[in-house]
Structure formats: C-alpha cells, structure tokens
Amino acid sequence: MGSARMFGPRRDEKNAFQRLLSLNWGMILVTLLIGSVGVAMLYSVAGGAWDPWASRHSMRLGVAFIIMLIVGVMDIRYWMALSYPAWGIGVLLLVAVELVGDFGKNSQRWLDIGFMRLQPSELMKIALIMALARFYHARPFHQSKKISTLFTPLILIAIPVLLVVRQPDFGTGITLVAGGVAIIFLAGLPTWFFVASGVSVVAASPIVWSLMKEYQKGRVLTFLNPESDPTGAGYQITQSKIALGSGGMTGKGFLEGTQSHLNFLPEMKTDFIFTVLVEEFGLIGAIIVLLLYTIVLTYGLLVGIGCRNQFGRLLAAGLSMTLFYYVFINIGMVMGMMPVVGVPLPLISYGGSAILTWAIAFGLILSVASHRHVSLAPRGSGII
C-alpha cells in the first residue's frame, strides 16, 4: 500500500511556520498558566525557595513549551503513521522497566536515561490512545460497532496495563483502561456492552481483591474509613482534609499554609499539591484552577467534535478524556472521595515524565486542530 493511499490526499498546504502562526495561542497560554501555578506551589512547598523543585519545574515547563509547539506543527499524517510504532516502543520500555528499572516508593516504574528518570507508563498513556485511534480510523463505523472487532483493541490495552500493574502502579493502570474504554465507546461500540462489562467488573471484585498487594488493600480500607487509623494508614487523607478545610473561602495566603509548611502533609510536591493550593488560596483558588482545566478539556473535546477525520476525532477526544480522568482522580483522591492511587495533577505536580507527557498530548490536540479539515484515507483501508 503506497503512502498516498494510506494517508490520503494532501489538502493542507501550509508550511511549518504558517502552522506555527495558526496554532491556538490562547490555549497554549492557558496550559502555561496551569504550569505556572505548579511553579508557584512548588516554590511554596520548598518554604519560599526556588530550589530544589520550582526551578526544575520552570526549566521543564520551558522544554515542554518547545516540545508542544514542535508536536503541534507536525502534520497529523505523520502522527498517524507513528501510532503503532509508538505503542510498540512504549511496550518495550515497559518491559525494560521490568528488567532494569529503578525502584522507588515500593515500586519499579522508572528508567535512568542519564539526564532524567523516565517513567514509560506516562508516555504509554498517549501511545495507547494513538494506536486505538488509528485502529478505528481504518474501519468503517458499522464494523467498529461489532463485538468481533474488539479483540485487537483489548490486546492493545491489556498488554501495557498488565505491565504497568506489575510495577505496581495501579493508578496509571486505571487511567490506561479508562482512556482505552473511552476510545472504544467513542468509536461506536453499543452501550449495553459497557453496562455488562461494569457488572462483570463488580462481580469479579473478590478475585481482584485477592490479587491486590497488602498496601493496596490498605489504601482501599483507609479510603473507606480513614478515621480508623488517623496516625497510620489514614494519616495522608486526614491531614489532607484538615488542610483543605482550613483554607476556607480565600485561603491563608501564599506561603502561609501551616499544614504544608509544618510538614504535616505528605507528598506535597506530587500527589497532594492541590491540597497545598487550596490551603493557601482557598475555594476561590481551587475553582480558578478547575476552570483552567475545564477550558483545556472543553477545547480538546471541541477539536475532536469538529475534526473531519476519524483518527483526529478520536485522538483529540481520547486525550481530553485522559486529562479529565487525571484531574478527577487526583482531586477526588486528596479530598478522600477516592483511594490514594498515586495519580499526579497534570502540569502542576512535580515530575519530568508527567510534564513531557502532557506537552506531547496537548501538542497532538493542537496538531489535530490545525488539520481538522484534512481528509485522511477512507476507513477500512486495512492498516492492520
């Protein structure tokens, strides 16, 4: 199959510079604003110091900005061509983690690549969405609705999920499943299938419970009743709730958070950074940050709805839904509404792999927006 048939006629004749100028700079500014909130919070967590976290987060944000632009101006056909290779590389990196990965916090999630510790499961979130979007792009809608078409997507989802859960990283495993299910749903699979799957998951919960490690069971039990052990397993959630409540409507003020600055809060720079924000800026600060995320999420969904080709439509919508899952799970986690599963707050929590991931994800959404009128190959062209 020639490249022209695979990727369709080229109707977008803009060069890279023209595409750069046509990017939605308002949305890029919103994402940088969210990242800047992270810089401010990491500055506060360090007691009003740039080092060790705020300075690194600023530098990573600058690199992420450049990566976002590069990804955004690249032709969407290249991203479609790279979808399956990206998934394959992601799986190989996860296998490498299994073999030679670095340990930390009772798990084996990172690869030391010299200048940074890479967390491949973060990149897998994007690669999985890309691979599923390409799979369904190659099939007509009536085929996508059939259960028989589901075998390959389930394999694409199951392999990375099993590798990630083995690390163990249950939180990222959940988001991989959620992102994959979102793509399958958007591709047109009947609703009854998801209802039946949900019932099956509930029925299989005793088996899942028996397979969970002791610390994972502890997190679930703590979620159900954190007050049962406020100085032990329930310490994180108890302190988080105290900090959230003490922030009130307008917060205690920047650098004035007592729970965080007196080191009562655990994991302040990563999983519980939203708690620091609410303690210092109150409910108003929380609403502003949620509005910023909502703007990005809405933009991504609108890009997906307005895209002419199925690949771009599923890619933009799937990445937006993954962003939603991360924000929803992180905030639900720190509020005690969900078990603590180690999910960072996008662009705000400290972590190089997470920022890199979201830079690529939002760059892809920008690329879809730039090529929303591009007509790719007809579905059913039999890519795999």
N, C-alpha and C positions, 0 to 999 in steps of 0.2 A: 504493500500500500504506500503510495507516494505521500510526501508531506503535504502537498496541496490538497489531496483528497481527505487526509486525516484532519487537517486543521482549517479547511475551508478557504474561501476567497478572502484575500486581504482587502478590507474596505476601509481600514483605519490607516491613513497615510501620514499621520502626524509623526514627526521625528521626536527623539527623546526630549529635546529641550522644550518643544511645544507641549508635550505631555506633562513635563515638569510644571510648566506655567498653568496648565489646565487642571492640576490637582486641586482638591478642595482644601485650600489652606486654612479655612476657618476650622475644619475638623482636625487638621493637623495641630492647630493651635490648642484645641480642646484637649487632645491627647497629651501634649506637652504640659498643659496646665495641670492635668492629673498627675503627671510625673513630678512636677514641681511641688505639688502637695506632699508627695513622698519625700522629696529632699528636705522640706521644712520639718516633717515629722521625724525624720532620721536625725536631723540637727538637734531637735528637741530631746529625742531619746538619748543622745550622747551627752546630755546636760549642757546644751548650748555650744557644741563644738562640731566643726566640720569633719574631723576625723573621729572614728575610722569609717563611718558609714555614709554620711551626707556627701562627702567629696567623691567617693567612689560611685555613689548613685548618680551624681551630677555628670560625671565622666561617662558612665554607661548610658545615661539619657542622651548625651550628645552623640555617641556612637549609634544608638538606636534611631535617632532622628535621621542620620545619614542612610542607615540601612532601610528605614521606612521609605525614604524617597527613592532609593535605587529599586526596591521591590515594586513601588507604586508606578514607576515609569516603564518598567519592563512589560513587554507585550504579553497579554494573557495567554496567547498560544504557547509561549514557552513554559508558562506555569502549568498548563495542562499537560504538555509533553513531559514535564519533570515530576508529575504527580506520583506515578508508580515508582520511579527510581527513589524519590524522597521517602516513600513508605519503606522501601527495601533497605535504604541506608539507615532509617530510623530503627528498624528491627535489628540490623547488625550492631548498631550502637547499644541497643538494649541488651543484646547477647554479650557484648564486650563488657558492659556493666556487671553482668552476672559472673563473668570470668575474672576481670581485673579491676572492677570498680572500687572506689574509695568508700569506706564506712563512715557513718556519722549519724548520731541520734538513733541508734539501734536499727539502722537500715543501710543498704548498699545502693546508692542512687546516682553517684557522680563518677565522671571520668576526668582524670587530671590531664589536661592537654597543654600544660606548661603555663600559659598566661591566664588561664581560668579553669575552674572546675565546672565542667559542662554536665548538665542534667538532661540526658537524652529524652526522658519521658516528657519534658516540657515541649521539645521540638516535635515529638510524636503527635501531640495534640493537633498540630497543623497538618502534618503529613497524612494523618488518618482522614481528616476532612477532605484534603485534596484528592486522595485516592478514591474515596467514596463518591465524591462529586464527579470525577472522571468516569467512574464505572457507570453511574446512572445517566451521565450525558450520552454515553454510547448506546443507550437503549431507548426505544420508544416508550411512551407513557403507559401503554397497555401492558407492556412487559414488566415495567417497574412495579405494577400493582400486584403481580403474581408472587405467591409464596415461593414458587420454584426458583425465582430469580434471587432469592435471599441467601443462597448458600455462600456465594463469593463474598458479599458484604460481611456476613457473620465471621468468615475466616479472616478478613481484613481487620475486623475489630478484635476478635478473640486472641490472636497471636500477641499483639502488643499488650493487651490488657493482662494476659497471663504473666508475661514477663515483668510488667510493672508491679503487679500484685505480689510477685515473688520477692521483690526488693526488700521489704514490703513497703508499698506506697498505695494504700487503699484509696486515699482521697483522689489522687491522679487517675487511678483505675476507674473510679466512679465517673469522673469527668470525661474520660475517653469513651466510656459506654454511653454516657448521656449525649455527647457530641455525635457519636455514630448513630444512635437511635433517632436523633433529630434529623439527620440527613435522610435516613430511611423513611421517616414519616413524611418529610417534605417531598421525597421522590414519589410518594403516592400510595404506599402500602396501606391497606384498609385499616380503619380504626379498631375493628374487632380484634385484630392481631395483637395490638399493643395492650388492649384490655386483658386478653387471655395471657399475654406474657407477664403482665403485672400480677395477675392472680397466681401464676406459676411461681414467680419470684417469692411471693408471700408464702406459698405452700412449701417452698424449698428452704425457707429461712432457718429451720432447725439444722439442716445439713450445713448451710453457710456458717452458722454459729459454731458448729463442731469443728470447722476448718480454721476458724479465726484463732490468732495467737492471743495469749493471755492479756497483753497490754491493749490489744484491740477490743477484747471483751470488756476490759476495764473502762475504756473510753465510752462504750455504749452504756454501761451501767452507771457511769458518772453522769452521762448526759441525762439519763432517766431520773437520777436523784443525786445531784451534786452536793446537797447539804449533808448527805450521809457520811462524807469524809472531807470536810472543808479544808483540813490542813494537809491532806494527802492527795488522793486521786482527783478530788473536786476542787483543788486549790486554784487551778487556772481559771475555771469558769466562775468560781466565787469571787476572785479578785477582779475579773473582767467585769462582772455585773456591778460590783461596788464602784469601779472606775466610771462605767457608763452612766450609772445613776447619779454620781457626784458631779458630772459635767453640767447637769441641768439644761436650761434653755440656751444659754450663751457660753457656757464653759468657764473654766477657771482662768483662762488666758494662756497665751503662748509661753512655753517654758515653765508654766506654773502647775502642771499636773503632779499632784502629790503621789498618787498610786504608782505612776511611772517613774518619777524622779527618786522615789524612795525604794525603787526596785521591788515593789510588791508584784508587779505584773511580769509574767514570764513571756519569753519570745516576743518582746516588744517591737523589735525591728522587722519581724517577719509576719507570723500568723496573726498577732494581736495588735498590729499597728493601728487598726481602725479604732480600737479602744482608746489608745493614746489621743487620737484625733478628737474623739467625742469628749474625752475628759477635758481637753484644753479649749475646744471650740463649741462644745455642747450640741444640742439637737440641730441648731441652725447650721453649724459646720457640717454635720452629717448629711443634712438634706442637700446642701450645696454640692458635696462630693457625689452623692447619689444622682443628682441632676446631671452632673457632668458625665457619669457613666451612662445614664439614660439617653443623653444626646448621642453618644457614640454608638450605643446599641441600636437606637432608632435609625440612625444614619445607615448603619450596616444592613439592617433589615430592608430599608427603603431601596438601597442599592441593589439588594438581591431581588426585590419585587420588580424593579424597573429594568433588570437585565434581560436582554433578548435571548441569550444562550443559556442552556440548562447548566453547564459547568459553572459559569459565573454566578448564576442564581443560587445554586446550592452552596457554592463556596462562600459567598458573602453571608448568606443566611446561617450556614453552619458555624462559621467563625463568630458571628454575632451571638448565636445561642451559647457557644462555649464561653464567651465573655460573660454572658448572663449567669451561667452556672457558677463560674468562679466567684463573681461578686456575691451572688445569692448564698453560696455555701460558706464563704468566708464570714460574711456579716451574720448569717444565721448561727455560725459556729461561735463567734465571740459573744453573741447575745444569749447563748445557752439554748438555742432553739434547735441545734443540730449537734451531733457528736463532733469532737475535735479530731479532724482528719488531716490536718497539715496542709490546707489549701491557702496559698498567698493571695493578697489583694492586688489585682493587676496594676502594674506601673507604680504602685505605692510601696508595697513590701520590698524589703531588701533582697536582692538576688539577681545575678547577672543573666542566668538562663531564662528566668521569667521575663525580664525586660526584652531580651533578644527575641523571645517567642512572640510577645505582643507587638514588637516592632514589625516583624515579618507578617503577622496576622493582619495588622491594620494596613500595612503596605499592600497586601493582597486585596483587601477591600477597596483600596484606592485604585488599584490596577483594574479591578472589575468595573468600578465606576467609570474609569477612562475608556473602557472597551465595552460598555454596556450595549452599544449598538452593533458590535461586531457579530457577524454570523459565523459560527463555527460549523464543523462538519455535522451533517444530519445524524440524528440518533440512530443507533442500530448499525453503525459502521463497523462494529466488531473489533474494537480495540483489543479486547482480550477474549 
